[in-house]
Amino acid sequence: MFNRAAGVVPPHHRSIGQLLVSGGFINQTQLSDALEERSGSKKRLGEILEDRSVINTVDTRAILRLQRQLDAHCVALSDDGTLPEQLQLTLGQLLVDHGEITPLQLDSALATHQRNHTRLGATLVSQKSLTQSKLDFWLRLQRKLVAAAAAAVLVTGFASAAAADTTQDNQHDNVQIEYVADFNPEAAVDPDLQQQTANNTAMLPDSLGLSNFQKRQVERYTATAIKSARRFELTAELVMAMIHTESAFHHDARSNRAAVGLMQVVPSTGGVEAVRHVKGPTQVPSTDALLDPHFNIEVGTAYLAFLNSHHLEFVKHPEVRMLASVAAYNWGPTRLRQMFRTHGEPQSVEAFKQQIALHAPAETRNYIDRVEQRRSLYATYFATGELPMQLASASVAATSETA
């Protein structure tokens, strides 16, 4: 996820407030209100937030423990961008440290987990060491702690590099994007790639029936789609198919569900998760920012990748997981995971499509079909430089629910 060279980070104090916001426990307004109350009170910040029912005692204990760990160690991201073991943010260690399970229960579950190649959480549930609802709670807490820790490490470790190369873009003030480590609309597009795209599009024959608008949009956004797809380890044809299906390449498209732009990103849901996936701190991208088409593509692609790698990481079959991510982009990840919990994880594409046909709304079934068809057509375009005629006549509706 993060492609920065690993370097040792000196110990640096992270405030509880910063960690809570970065992890998504609270938002900036809630923090500001609590800090204002604390200025005239002897209460600790955690107590104030608990009194307001913004966080609970488990959240407070967990974030205090993380703060102590961060302050006690020289922490650096590993070469593959993951957090180091000394932070002890594994699910098993989290459960033991908070007294949810005993060390003996953890050892037994780990043995089964390694022997049968099952997921640790599922093993603990099957052994009745943990209920499914408890597992869901601790997995959510773990994700928040990992986000808080990653943000703390990045902010400390890359502060000097970011200061040297941060761009201020007035259009994106509300998101406060530091381009050296995060999103960078257009600037990172390879000029050769941009020119190649322009050349390919210019060669599209009039006989294909493409409107001038469609030709211009394909030329304008393909390079950004390719760049974003490479960054988040997706395919460019999938990103283009999503753009086509979500907005028909209208960068100012809006839906009655507050979805905005080319990839119909909802700022308060998919937008927040995408920014947190890349940057760490919880920030809501503004509607104005998401109307920038290149920024929108990056955020939408990041969210699609986040669905694949976080919400649906338990799905073993890679193509099923990718199609499930597409479905979750339209239907919402919570509903999709509930379908899997109720009817079982599909082990093949055919089984997944059958499950979707039986249990998902018609809109989502049709959405998956359209994305799949267009993905194939855009794959042909990237292979030949010619846009298939079928893409010109395809009509779409920007109806994504949770992107």
Phi, psi and omega in degrees: 000318179250127185252043177259143177298134181292137177215152182290133180255125179293152178303135182210130185292130174251128181287155177301318180301315179300316182294319181295319178291315181299324181277353180083014176290321181220168174256175185295325179294317179297321178295315181299317179296318181292321179294324178295318178294321183294331182298336178246024184218159176266001181287151173282160182301316181300320179297317181297315181293325176294317179301327180275001181061028177277321174229171178243178184295327178295317177303314182298312179299318183294317183287327175294319178296317178297319179300317179297319180295317180296321181287335186273343188238154163277106190253135176221149171293146175285175184300329181269010175085011179265163180283151182286159184295332185294345176284341175052055178257019176291153181300314182300314180295323179297316181294319180291314183299329181262008174074017180285324174225165178268161176303325179294320177296321178295315180300318180296316180293321179296321179297315178294318179302315181286326182287318187257000181057037175264164178284144185300314181301315179297324178295316179298322178292316181295330178274004178062024172279344186207143173274162180298320180295321176295318179300315179300319179299312183289328176293320177296317179297318180300316180298320179294319179295320178297317179298318180295317181294316181298318179297318181296317180295316182294315182299318181285315187287330186248013184301315183292321179293319181295321181298328183281341190222024181273133179254135176262121180241111185302327182295334184247026181304320185294340180262342178050055184280128173264107192295333182296330183245350191230221182287147177213088182304125173069323193299329184266006179288128179297122180303323179296321178294318178299317181292320179298319178298316179298317180298315180299316183292324180297334182275358181296123182287149179297335182295345178288345176081015179284138174288159177298324178300312181297320178298316181296319182292320177299315179297321187289325192247350183298317183298319178294322178297317179296315180299314181293320179297318178297317184297320185256016172060044172243178177262146181295324180295328177291317180298316179296321178295323178294315179301312182300315184287324183286317191223358185055032177071020174270108188292341181256018181296140176223148178245169178284002176253017176074014177283144190228139164083191187304318182254016174049057180277130172272115188307318189278350180240278180299324179297314179298313183294323179295314180296319179295324179301323184265318191258325181110290183297151178280118178221140179263113178294139182286159176299320179300318179297318183287347174281349169288116189298322182289320176296319180299318179297317180296317181292315180297319179293320177298320180293317178300317177295323179294320175302317182292318189266343183240300182295327186238026183295340182284345181285120189282320184285119188297320181288324175297317180297321180291317178294324177295324177295319176298316178298319181293328178300325181269317190264335183107134184294327181297314180296321181293316178297324177296321177298317179294320179297322183282320189247358177096152179284122180291139183259002179209163178298319180298316180295322178296314182295324177294319178296316178298318181298326184273327194237350180260157178293159182301323180303316181290320177302313180293324180299312180299316180299316181294317180297317180299314181298314182289328176301317178297319181292321178289331174298321176296318179300314181292332180279329187245340185083004179242130182276123182298148183299327184302331183290334185289326187263358183289132178254144182224163174234134180278088188234025180297135185273321190229009182291000000 
